[in-house]
Amino acid sequence: MMTTDEMKLRTKKFSLSVIDLAEKLPGTYIVKVIANQIVRSGTSVGANYRAVCRARSDKEFISKMNIVLEESDETLFG
């Protein structure tokens, strides 16, 4: 099982990988639009996971973790 600190590092690396990918994409209009959305949702994964770590209850933890899952799914879709 992964620790909280390992997951924080993993989500940060994921964000940096998403940014690196976006920088390598062609500069056409539609690619820029999609890349922007991928960067927004991809970097949101790590930021929202950090919010999960500050959850004050099990319900809040589950709610915030679902946001992380939604953002990661959106990144994969993009």
Buried (B, 14 or more C-beta within 10 A) or exposed (E): EEEEEEBBEBBBEBBEEBBEEBEEEEEEEEEEEBBEBBBBBBBBBBBBBBBBEEBEEEEEBEEBBEBBEBBBEBBEEB
